[in-house]
């Protein structure tokens, strides 16, 4: 039902998306706070029925008895796809596709899975569940009473006609999921340590904490246990759920978040979540309201058909050929000394792990002053292609390397703009 038959690869699939393990991870915001997935590894066929405390929003998730309901681990595939879409939008891709062409090996590596034969079998089963699980909800139903969809509209294995060797796969995302990622503020960054969480309820709790406490400041976010239970969609009794949550709070091992228990007015416990950068291998999550920060801007994809300002005009003199090969020219010693001074003042304190793969605001401001006239986003794409063309090119500091790369390019080709 859900898995399409393997089809012959054609020329339209010759170019696969070159995403790697270092892809900045993004999760779809609405998926993080509503009960869309089974939290158990065992097969679940019992539906999820959820209504928000104010009665305005509802979710109904039903499973195909042959495949079972999509699980919280299956959602890793959607996180990978959301990360790809957000990254393409950030780069200024005009038409971000719903159908993605990718290599299973890259996907498995990115979400922290092994690349054994068994892992590929489990990946196929997860894709089947994402196709066969049906969701009905009034979230973003617009003028309709409800929206009905599956997470994936389909997936296909690609096979070379001549050699019969695998050439990857295509994954067609549902329109509801695609629109949710592409809308303004539709995604949030998540820690790569999330993929190391083994328990289903712990994974779900991390996503709730990231959604509500990631930008809540020092006080964090507190939620009553009964409301938390309803949000989980978990099978079983509330008493059991409360016991498990209290044990998780006692262990306090969630990466990036500290858990503590308080007592509400009705006597029921409340779970408080506070962001703790670096805890359990987590990185840094900035406030959701910090729209001027590089991270916050990276979390807000550019709407389809509305490329970033830097993409509206691309100098005709710039081409991948000239910018990737000719940009390796040298500059004078005095200029190099000035560059080091400026770089130290603009990128001091930035972590390469946090800024790898995109330009920070400081880098953009510096290069617009130092190297005016260039389409920096286009040059950054050329720089990425040059870096990823060789495994030996691994910048220790992404911002510093890119700044030097553009300065050399400008020194050698700046006359094309000035002239």
Secondary structure, 3 states (H helix, E strand, C coil): CCECCCEECCHHHCCCCCCCCCCCCEEEHHHHCCCCCECCCCCCCCCEEEECCCCCCEEEEECCCCCCCCECCCHHHHHHHHHHHHHHHHHCCCCCCCEEEECHHHHHHHCCCCCCHHHHHHHHHHHHHHHHCEEEECCCCCCCCCEEECCEEEEEEEECCCCCCEEEEEEEECHHHHHHHHCCCCEEECCHHHHHCCCHHHHHHHHHHHHHHCCCCCCCEEEEHHHHHHHHCCCCCHHHHHHHHHHHHHHCCCCCEEEEEEECCCCCEEEEEEECCCHHHCCCCCCCCCCCCHHHHHCCCCCCCCCCHHHCCCCCCCCHHHHHHHHHCCCCHHHHHHHHHHHHHHHCCCCHHHHCCCCCHHHHHHHHHHCCCCCHHHHHHHHHHHHHCCCCCCCCCHHHHHHHHHHHHHHHHHHHHHC
